[in-house]
Amino acid sequence: MTRIGVSPVRNVNFRVNVGTAIPRSVTLHALPPSILTLVPAYRGLQFILVEDDIVIIDPDTFEIVDVIPA
C-alpha cells in the first residue's frame, strides 16, 4: 500500500477490532479502486494501515468495519 502514498499507523492506542471507534485525529484514506472492484460493499468507506494490516473504517462513525490481515 505504500506505493499509493499511505503511511502505516504505528503504536496505536486503540484495539484493532471490528466495532472499535478510532480517534478522529487519525487520517483516513480513500480505498483504491482495486479493493472496491473486489469488495463493492466497501464503497463509501475509507481505510488506514496499521502496521501491514488494512483497516476499513466508516468515515461517519470512525468505527472499524473490517480488518484485512497482511
N, CA, C and O atoms as a CHARMM CRD file, in Angstrom:
* protein
*
  280
    1    1 MET  N      0.81200  -1.20300   0.00000 PROA 1      0.00000
    2    1 MET  CA     0.00000   0.00000   0.00000 PROA 1      0.00000
    3    1 MET  C      0.85300   1.26300   0.00000 PROA 1      0.00000
    4    1 MET  O      0.37900   2.33200  -0.38600 PROA 1      0.00000
    5    2 THR  N      2.08800   1.14800   0.42400 PROA 2      0.00000
    6    2 THR  CA     2.91400   2.34500   0.43800 PROA 2      0.00000
    7    2 THR  C      3.10300   2.90000  -0.96500 PROA 2      0.00000
    8    2 THR  O      3.42200   4.07900  -1.12100 PROA 2      0.00000
    9    3 ARG  N      2.91700   2.08800  -1.97300 PROA 3      0.00000
   10    3 ARG  CA     3.07800   2.57900  -3.34100 PROA 3      0.00000
   11    3 ARG  C      1.98200   3.57700  -3.71600 PROA 3      0.00000
   12    3 ARG  O      2.11800   4.29600  -4.70600 PROA 3      0.00000
   13    4 ILE  N      0.89100   3.63200  -2.93100 PROA 4      0.00000
   14    4 ILE  CA    -0.13700   4.63900  -3.19900 PROA 4      0.00000
   15    4 ILE  C     -0.00400   5.81300  -2.23900 PROA 4      0.00000
   16    4 ILE  O     -0.88900   6.66500  -2.16100 PROA 4      0.00000
   17    5 GLY  N      1.10300   5.85400  -1.51200 PROA 5      0.00000
   18    5 GLY  CA     1.40300   7.01300  -0.68400 PROA 5      0.00000
   19    5 GLY  C      0.74400   7.02200   0.68000 PROA 5      0.00000
   20    5 GLY  O      0.56400   8.08700   1.27000 PROA 5      0.00000
   21    6 VAL  N      0.38200   5.86000   1.19200 PROA 6      0.00000
   22    6 VAL  CA    -0.24300   5.78000   2.51000 PROA 6      0.00000
   23    6 VAL  C      0.77700   5.22300   3.49700 PROA 6      0.00000
   24    6 VAL  O      1.28800   4.11700   3.32300 PROA 6      0.00000
   25    7 SER  N      1.06100   5.99500   4.52000 PROA 7      0.00000
   26    7 SER  CA     1.99600   5.54300   5.54800 PROA 7      0.00000
   27    7 SER  C      1.24400   4.77200   6.61900 PROA 7      0.00000
   28    7 SER  O      0.14400   5.16900   7.00700 PROA 7      0.00000
   29    8 PRO  N      1.81600   3.68000   7.10400 PROA 8      0.00000
   30    8 PRO  CA     1.13800   2.91800   8.15400 PROA 8      0.00000
   31    8 PRO  C      1.13700   3.66300   9.48400 PROA 8      0.00000
   32    8 PRO  O      2.06000   4.41500   9.79600 PROA 8      0.00000
   33    9 VAL  N      0.08300   3.43700  10.25300 PROA 9      0.00000
   34    9 VAL  CA    -0.02100   3.96600  11.60900 PROA 9      0.00000
   35    9 VAL  C      0.67100   2.96100  12.52100 PROA 9      0.00000
   36    9 VAL  O      0.41600   1.76100  12.43100 PROA 9      0.00000
   37   10 ARG  N      1.53200   3.43600  13.38400 PROA 10     0.00000
   38   10 ARG  CA     2.24000   2.54500  14.29800 PROA 10     0.00000
   39   10 ARG  C      1.95900   2.97700  15.72600 PROA 10     0.00000
   40   10 ARG  O      1.56800   4.11900  15.96800 PROA 10     0.00000
   41   11 ASN  N      2.15700   2.07000  16.66900 PROA 11     0.00000
   42   11 ASN  CA     1.94400   2.35900  18.08800 PROA 11     0.00000
   43   11 ASN  C      0.54600   2.93300  18.34900 PROA 11     0.00000
   44   11 ASN  O      0.40100   3.97800  18.98400 PROA 11     0.00000
   45   12 VAL  N     -0.47000   2.23900  17.85600 PROA 12     0.00000
   46   12 VAL  CA    -1.84600   2.71500  18.03800 PROA 12     0.00000
   47   12 VAL  C     -2.27100   2.56900  19.49500 PROA 12     0.00000
   48   12 VAL  O     -1.80700   1.67900  20.20800 PROA 12     0.00000
   49   13 ASN  N     -3.16200   3.45900  19.92100 PROA 13     0.00000
   50   13 ASN  CA    -3.67000   3.40400  21.28600 PROA 13     0.00000
   51   13 ASN  C     -5.13700   2.97100  21.30100 PROA 13     0.00000
   52   13 ASN  O     -5.92000   3.40200  22.14700 PROA 13     0.00000
   53   14 PHE  N     -5.49000   2.10700  20.34300 PROA 14     0.00000
   54   14 PHE  CA    -6.83900   1.53200  20.27500 PROA 14     0.00000
   55   14 PHE  C     -6.72100   0.09500  19.81300 PROA 14     0.00000
   56   14 PHE  O     -5.73600  -0.30100  19.19000 PROA 14     0.00000
   57   15 ARG  N     -7.75300  -0.67800  20.13200 PROA 15     0.00000
   58   15 ARG  CA    -7.76600  -2.08700  19.72300 PROA 15     0.00000
   59   15 ARG  C     -8.20200  -2.17700  18.26400 PROA 15     0.00000
   60   15 ARG  O     -9.17800  -1.54900  17.85500 PROA 15     0.00000
   61   16 VAL  N     -7.46900  -2.96000  17.49300 PROA 16     0.00000
   62   16 VAL  CA    -7.79300  -3.12700  16.07400 PROA 16     0.00000
   63   16 VAL  C     -8.78800  -4.27800  15.95600 PROA 16     0.00000
   64   16 VAL  O     -8.44100  -5.38900  15.55600 PROA 16     0.00000
   65   17 ASN  N    -10.03300  -3.97800  16.31600 PROA 17     0.00000
   66   17 ASN  CA   -11.12800  -4.95000  16.27500 PROA 17     0.00000
   67   17 ASN  C    -12.33300  -4.31500  15.59800 PROA 17     0.00000
   68   17 ASN  O    -12.55400  -3.11000  15.71500 PROA 17     0.00000
   69   18 VAL  N    -13.10900  -5.12100  14.89300 PROA 18     0.00000
   70   18 VAL  CA   -14.35000  -4.63800  14.29100 PROA 18     0.00000
   71   18 VAL  C    -15.22900  -4.04900  15.39200 PROA 18     0.00000
   72   18 VAL  O    -15.40900  -4.64800  16.45200 PROA 18     0.00000
   73   19 GLY  N    -15.77600  -2.85100  15.11500 PROA 19     0.00000
   74   19 GLY  CA   -16.64900  -2.18000  16.06700 PROA 19     0.00000
   75   19 GLY  C    -15.95100  -1.15500  16.93700 PROA 19     0.00000
   76   19 GLY  O    -16.61200  -0.33500  17.57400 PROA 19     0.00000
   77   20 THR  N    -14.61600  -1.18500  16.97600 PROA 20     0.00000
   78   20 THR  CA   -13.86900  -0.20600  17.76800 PROA 20     0.00000
   79   20 THR  C    -13.88500   1.14200  17.06400 PROA 20     0.00000
   80   20 THR  O    -13.65600   1.21800  15.85800 PROA 20     0.00000
   81   21 ALA  N    -14.15400   2.19700  17.80900 PROA 21     0.00000
   82   21 ALA  CA   -14.06500   3.55200  17.25900 PROA 21     0.00000
   83   21 ALA  C    -12.63700   4.04200  17.42300 PROA 21     0.00000
   84   21 ALA  O    -12.07300   3.99000  18.51600 PROA 21     0.00000
   85   22 ILE  N    -12.06200   4.51300  16.33700 PROA 22     0.00000
   86   22 ILE  CA   -10.69000   5.01900  16.38900 PROA 22     0.00000
   87   22 ILE  C    -10.72700   6.52900  16.63100 PROA 22     0.00000
   88   22 ILE  O    -11.75100   7.16500  16.38200 PROA 22     0.00000
   89   23 PRO  N     -9.63800   7.10500  17.10700 PROA 23     0.00000
   90   23 PRO  CA    -9.61000   8.55700  17.32600 PROA 23     0.00000
   91   23 PRO  C     -9.83500   9.32200  16.02400 PROA 23     0.00000
   92   23 PRO  O     -9.33900   8.93100  14.96800 PROA 23     0.00000
   93   24 ARG  N    -10.57700  10.40200  16.11400 PROA 24     0.00000
   94   24 ARG  CA   -10.84600  11.20900  14.91400 PROA 24     0.00000
   95   24 ARG  C     -9.60900  11.95300  14.43400 PROA 24     0.00000
   96   24 ARG  O     -9.62300  12.55400  13.35900 PROA 24     0.00000
   97   25 SER  N     -8.55500  11.91800  15.21100 PROA 25     0.00000
   98   25 SER  CA    -7.30000  12.56500  14.79500 PROA 25     0.00000
   99   25 SER  C     -6.54700  11.72500  13.76200 PROA 25     0.00000
  100   25 SER  O     -5.60200  12.20700  13.13700 PROA 25     0.00000
  101   26 VAL  N     -6.96900  10.46200  13.58300 PROA 26     0.00000
  102   26 VAL  CA    -6.31800   9.58200  12.60600 PROA 26     0.00000
  103   26 VAL  C     -6.79000   9.96600  11.20700 PROA 26     0.00000
  104   26 VAL  O     -7.98800  10.12200  10.97100 PROA 26     0.00000
  105   27 THR  N     -5.85000  10.11600  10.29000 PROA 27     0.00000
  106   27 THR  CA    -6.18300  10.48200   8.90900 PROA 27     0.00000
  107   27 THR  C     -6.64200   9.25300   8.13800 PROA 27     0.00000
  108   27 THR  O     -5.92800   8.25300   8.06000 PROA 27     0.00000
  109   28 LEU  N     -7.85500   9.34000   7.56200 PROA 28     0.00000
  110   28 LEU  CA    -8.40200   8.25700   6.75000 PROA 28     0.00000
  111   28 LEU  C     -8.02400   8.47000   5.29100 PROA 28     0.00000
  112   28 LEU  O     -7.74400   9.59000   4.86300 PROA 28     0.00000
  113   29 HSD  N     -8.02000   7.36600   4.52800 PROA 29     0.00000
  114   29 HSD  CA    -7.64700   7.41400   3.11700 PROA 29     0.00000
  115   29 HSD  C     -8.72300   6.73400   2.27900 PROA 29     0.00000
  116   29 HSD  O     -9.37400   5.79000   2.72700 PROA 29     0.00000
  117   30 ALA  N     -8.90000   7.23100   1.05300 PROA 30     0.00000
  118   30 ALA  CA    -9.84800   6.61600   0.12300 PROA 30     0.00000
  119   30 ALA  C     -9.35100   5.22600  -0.26000 PROA 30     0.00000
  120   30 ALA  O     -8.15400   5.00700  -0.44700 PROA 30     0.00000
  121   31 LEU  N    -10.29200   4.29700  -0.37400 PROA 31     0.00000
  122   31 LEU  CA    -9.92400   2.94500  -0.79100 PROA 31     0.00000
  123   31 LEU  C     -9.52300   2.93900  -2.26000 PROA 31     0.00000
  124   31 LEU  O    -10.16200   3.60300  -3.07700 PROA 31     0.00000
  125   32 PRO  N     -8.48100   2.20400  -2.60200 PROA 32     0.00000
  126   32 PRO  CA    -8.07800   2.10200  -4.01100 PROA 32     0.00000
  127   32 PRO  C     -9.15300   1.38500  -4.83300 PROA 32     0.00000
  128   32 PRO  O     -9.84500   0.50500  -4.32000 PROA 32     0.00000
  129   33 PRO  N     -9.28800   1.76000  -6.10000 PROA 33     0.00000
  130   33 PRO  CA   -10.27400   1.10600  -6.96600 PROA 33     0.00000
  131   33 PRO  C    -10.11700  -0.41200  -7.00700 PROA 33     0.00000
  132   33 PRO  O    -11.11200  -1.12400  -7.14800 PROA 33     0.00000
  133   34 SER  N     -8.89500  -0.92000  -6.88900 PROA 34     0.00000
  134   34 SER  CA    -8.69800  -2.37700  -6.94600 PROA 34     0.00000
  135   34 SER  C     -9.42000  -3.08200  -5.79900 PROA 34     0.00000
  136   34 SER  O     -9.95000  -4.17700  -5.98800 PROA 34     0.00000
  137   35 ILE  N     -9.44700  -2.47300  -4.62000 PROA 35     0.00000
  138   35 ILE  CA   -10.16900  -3.07800  -3.49600 PROA 35     0.00000
  139   35 ILE  C    -11.67700  -2.96500  -3.71100 PROA 35     0.00000
  140   35 ILE  O    -12.42000  -3.90400  -3.42500 PROA 35     0.00000
  141   36 LEU  N    -12.12800  -1.81300  -4.21500 PROA 36     0.00000
  142   36 LEU  CA   -13.57000  -1.63200  -4.45100 PROA 36     0.00000
  143   36 LEU  C    -14.07800  -2.57800  -5.53400 PROA 36     0.00000
  144   36 LEU  O    -15.24300  -2.97400  -5.50900 PROA 36     0.00000
  145   37 THR  N    -13.22800  -2.94000  -6.47500 PROA 37     0.00000
  146   37 THR  CA   -13.60400  -3.91800  -7.50100 PROA 37     0.00000
  147   37 THR  C    -13.81700  -5.28800  -6.85700 PROA 37     0.00000
  148   37 THR  O    -14.75600  -6.00700  -7.20000 PROA 37     0.00000
  149   38 LEU  N    -12.93100  -5.64000  -5.91800 PROA 38     0.00000
  150   38 LEU  CA   -13.03700  -6.94000  -5.23700 PROA 38     0.00000
  151   38 LEU  C    -14.17900  -6.96700  -4.22900 PROA 38     0.00000
  152   38 LEU  O    -14.85400  -7.98700  -4.08600 PROA 38     0.00000
  153   39 VAL  N    -14.40100  -5.85600  -3.52800 PROA 39     0.00000
  154   39 VAL  CA   -15.42300  -5.80100  -2.47100 PROA 39     0.00000
  155   39 VAL  C    -16.25700  -4.52600  -2.66200 PROA 39     0.00000
  156   39 VAL  O    -16.02000  -3.52400  -1.98700 PROA 39     0.00000
  157   40 PRO  N    -17.22900  -4.56200  -3.57800 PROA 40     0.00000
  158   40 PRO  CA   -18.04000  -3.36400  -3.83700 PROA 40     0.00000
  159   40 PRO  C    -18.77600  -2.84000  -2.60100 PROA 40     0.00000
  160   40 PRO  O    -19.11600  -1.65800  -2.54700 PROA 40     0.00000
  161   41 ALA  N    -19.02400  -3.69300  -1.61400 PROA 41     0.00000
  162   41 ALA  CA   -19.72000  -3.26400  -0.39500 PROA 41     0.00000
  163   41 ALA  C    -18.90000  -2.23800   0.38700 PROA 41     0.00000
  164   41 ALA  O    -19.44600  -1.54700   1.24700 PROA 41     0.00000
  165   42 TYR  N    -17.60900  -2.12700   0.10800 PROA 42     0.00000
  166   42 TYR  CA   -16.75900  -1.16500   0.80700 PROA 42     0.00000
  167   42 TYR  C    -16.88000   0.24900   0.24500 PROA 42     0.00000
  168   42 TYR  O    -16.27300   1.17800   0.77800 PROA 42     0.00000
  169   43 ARG  N    -17.66000   0.42300  -0.82700 PROA 43     0.00000
  170   43 ARG  CA   -17.81400   1.74300  -1.42500 PROA 43     0.00000
  171   43 ARG  C    -18.33300   2.72100  -0.36800 PROA 43     0.00000
  172   43 ARG  O    -19.29300   2.42500   0.34300 PROA 43     0.00000
  173   44 GLY  N    -17.69700   3.87600  -0.27300 PROA 44     0.00000
  174   44 GLY  CA   -18.08200   4.87800   0.70900 PROA 44     0.00000
  175   44 GLY  C    -17.30600   4.77300   2.00900 PROA 44     0.00000
  176   44 GLY  O    -17.38200   5.66200   2.85600 PROA 44     0.00000
  177   45 LEU  N    -16.55300   3.68000   2.17000 PROA 45     0.00000
  178   45 LEU  CA   -15.73300   3.51200   3.36100 PROA 45     0.00000
  179   45 LEU  C    -14.31600   3.99800   3.06500 PROA 45     0.00000
  180   45 LEU  O    -13.97100   4.24400   1.90900 PROA 45     0.00000
  181   46 GLN  N    -13.50800   4.13400   4.09100 PROA 46     0.00000
  182   46 GLN  CA   -12.12700   4.54600   3.92000 PROA 46     0.00000
  183   46 GLN  C    -11.24000   3.57100   4.68300 PROA 46     0.00000
  184   46 GLN  O    -11.73400   2.60300   5.26100 PROA 46     0.00000
  185   47 PHE  N     -9.93400   3.82200   4.68800 PROA 47     0.00000
  186   47 PHE  CA    -9.05300   2.87400   5.36500 PROA 47     0.00000
  187   47 PHE  C     -7.84600   3.56500   5.96800 PROA 47     0.00000
  188   47 PHE  O     -7.51000   4.70400   5.64200 PROA 47     0.00000
  189   48 ILE  N     -7.20900   2.82300   6.86700 PROA 48     0.00000
  190   48 ILE  CA    -5.88400   3.16300   7.36700 PROA 48     0.00000
  191   48 ILE  C     -5.06000   1.88400   7.32000 PROA 48     0.00000
  192   48 ILE  O     -5.60800   0.78500   7.23800 PROA 48     0.00000
  193   49 LEU  N     -3.76300   2.03200   7.37300 PROA 49     0.00000
  194   49 LEU  CA    -2.88300   0.87900   7.54300 PROA 49     0.00000
  195   49 LEU  C     -2.42200   0.88700   8.98700 PROA 49     0.00000
  196   49 LEU  O     -1.97200   1.91500   9.49300 PROA 49     0.00000
  197   50 VAL  N     -2.52900  -0.24600   9.65100 PROA 50     0.00000
  198   50 VAL  CA    -1.96400  -0.41000  10.98600 PROA 50     0.00000
  199   50 VAL  C     -0.92300  -1.51400  10.84000 PROA 50     0.00000
  200   50 VAL  O     -1.24700  -2.68000  10.61300 PROA 50     0.00000
  201   51 GLU  N      0.34200  -1.10700  10.97800 PROA 51     0.00000
  202   51 GLU  CA     1.45200  -1.98600  10.60600 PROA 51     0.00000
  203   51 GLU  C      1.23000  -2.36200   9.14000 PROA 51     0.00000
  204   51 GLU  O      1.29200  -1.48800   8.27600 PROA 51     0.00000
  205   52 ASP  N      0.97200  -3.64600   8.83400 PROA 52     0.00000
  206   52 ASP  CA     0.73900  -4.04000   7.43900 PROA 52     0.00000
  207   52 ASP  C     -0.71300  -4.42300   7.17400 PROA 52     0.00000
  208   52 ASP  O     -1.05300  -4.81800   6.05900 PROA 52     0.00000
  209   53 ASP  N     -1.57600  -4.30800   8.18900 PROA 53     0.00000
  210   53 ASP  CA    -2.98300  -4.68500   8.02500 PROA 53     0.00000
  211   53 ASP  C     -3.78700  -3.51500   7.46100 PROA 53     0.00000
  212   53 ASP  O     -3.56700  -2.35900   7.82200 PROA 53     0.00000
  213   54 ILE  N     -4.71600  -3.83700   6.57500 PROA 54     0.00000
  214   54 ILE  CA    -5.63300  -2.83000   6.03300 PROA 54     0.00000
  215   54 ILE  C     -6.85100  -2.80100   6.95300 PROA 54     0.00000
  216   54 ILE  O     -7.52600  -3.81400   7.13700 PROA 54     0.00000
  217   55 VAL  N     -7.12000  -1.64200   7.52400 PROA 55     0.00000
  218   55 VAL  CA    -8.22800  -1.49600   8.46600 PROA 55     0.00000
  219   55 VAL  C     -9.28400  -0.61100   7.80500 PROA 55     0.00000
  220   55 VAL  O     -9.05200   0.57200   7.55600 PROA 55     0.00000
  221   56 ILE  N    -10.44800  -1.20200   7.52400 PROA 56     0.00000
  222   56 ILE  CA   -11.53600  -0.49900   6.84100 PROA 56     0.00000
  223   56 ILE  C    -12.33500   0.28300   7.88200 PROA 56     0.00000
  224   56 ILE  O    -12.73900  -0.26800   8.90600 PROA 56     0.00000
  225   57 ILE  N    -12.56000   1.57100   7.61400 PROA 57     0.00000
  226   57 ILE  CA   -13.18200   2.48400   8.56300 PROA 57     0.00000
  227   57 ILE  C    -14.43100   3.12400   7.96100 PROA 57     0.00000
  228   57 ILE  O    -14.44100   3.50300   6.79000 PROA 57     0.00000
  229   58 ASP  N    -15.48900   3.24000   8.77600 PROA 58     0.00000
  230   58 ASP  CA   -16.67000   4.02200   8.38800 PROA 58     0.00000
  231   58 ASP  C    -16.33600   5.48400   8.68500 PROA 58     0.00000
  232   58 ASP  O    -16.14000   5.84000   9.84700 PROA 58     0.00000
  233   59 PRO  N    -16.26700   6.34500   7.65200 PROA 59     0.00000
  234   59 PRO  CA   -15.84000   7.72300   7.88500 PROA 59     0.00000
  235   59 PRO  C    -16.84500   8.55500   8.68000 PROA 59     0.00000
  236   59 PRO  O    -16.49200   9.62000   9.18800 PROA 59     0.00000
  237   60 ASP  N    -18.08300   8.09200   8.79500 PROA 60     0.00000
  238   60 ASP  CA   -19.08400   8.82900   9.56800 PROA 60     0.00000
  239   60 ASP  C    -18.92700   8.58700  11.06500 PROA 60     0.00000
  240   60 ASP  O    -19.08000   9.50900  11.86700 PROA 60     0.00000
  241   61 THR  N    -18.62400   7.35000  11.43800 PROA 61     0.00000
  242   61 THR  CA   -18.55300   6.98100  12.85600 PROA 61     0.00000
  243   61 THR  C    -17.12300   6.75100  13.34600 PROA 61     0.00000
  244   61 THR  O    -16.87200   6.69000  14.54900 PROA 61     0.00000
  245   62 PHE  N    -16.17800   6.62100  12.38500 PROA 62     0.00000
  246   62 PHE  CA   -14.78300   6.28100  12.67500 PROA 62     0.00000
  247   62 PHE  C    -14.67400   4.91000  13.35100 PROA 62     0.00000
  248   62 PHE  O    -13.71500   4.64300  14.07500 PROA 62     0.00000
  249   63 GLU  N    -15.65900   4.05100  13.10900 PROA 63     0.00000
  250   63 GLU  CA   -15.60600   2.69200  13.63400 PROA 63     0.00000
  251   63 GLU  C    -14.96400   1.75900  12.61500 PROA 63     0.00000
  252   63 GLU  O    -15.12000   1.92800  11.40600 PROA 63     0.00000
  253   64 ILE  N    -14.23700   0.76600  13.13600 PROA 64     0.00000
  254   64 ILE  CA   -13.62000  -0.24200  12.28900 PROA 64     0.00000
  255   64 ILE  C    -14.71000  -1.18900  11.78300 PROA 64     0.00000
  256   64 ILE  O    -15.47600  -1.75400  12.56400 PROA 64     0.00000
  257   65 VAL  N    -14.76100  -1.34900  10.46700 PROA 65     0.00000
  258   65 VAL  CA   -15.75500  -2.20400   9.81200 PROA 65     0.00000
  259   65 VAL  C    -15.16500  -3.57300   9.50000 PROA 65     0.00000
  260   65 VAL  O    -15.85900  -4.58700   9.57200 PROA 65     0.00000
  261   66 ASP  N    -13.87100  -3.59400   9.15100 PROA 66     0.00000
  262   66 ASP  CA   -13.21700  -4.85500   8.79900 PROA 66     0.00000
  263   66 ASP  C    -11.71200  -4.66800   8.96000 PROA 66     0.00000
  264   66 ASP  O    -11.19100  -3.55600   8.88100 PROA 66     0.00000
  265   67 VAL  N    -11.03300  -5.78500   9.18700 PROA 67     0.00000
  266   67 VAL  CA    -9.57400  -5.79300   9.24600 PROA 67     0.00000
  267   67 VAL  C     -9.09000  -6.85800   8.27600 PROA 67     0.00000
  268   67 VAL  O     -9.44200  -8.03100   8.40100 PROA 67     0.00000
  269   68 ILE  N     -8.28800  -6.44500   7.31400 PROA 68     0.00000
  270   68 ILE  CA    -7.74400  -7.36300   6.32600 PROA 68     0.00000
  271   68 ILE  C     -6.27400  -7.59300   6.70100 PROA 68     0.00000
  272   68 ILE  O     -5.44400  -6.70300   6.51200 PROA 68     0.00000
  273   69 PRO  N     -5.94400  -8.78400   7.23400 PROA 69     0.00000
  274   69 PRO  CA    -4.55800  -9.03800   7.63400 PROA 69     0.00000
  275   69 PRO  C     -3.61600  -9.00500   6.43600 PROA 69     0.00000
  276   69 PRO  O     -4.00500  -9.32200   5.31200 PROA 69     0.00000
  277   70 ALA  N     -2.38000  -8.61900   6.69500 PROA 70     0.00000
  278   70 ALA  CA    -1.36400  -8.54700   5.63600 PROA 70     0.00000
  279   70 ALA  C     -1.10800  -9.93000   5.05600 PROA 70     0.00000
  280   70 ALA  O     -0.28500 -10.07700   4.15200 PROA 70     0.00000
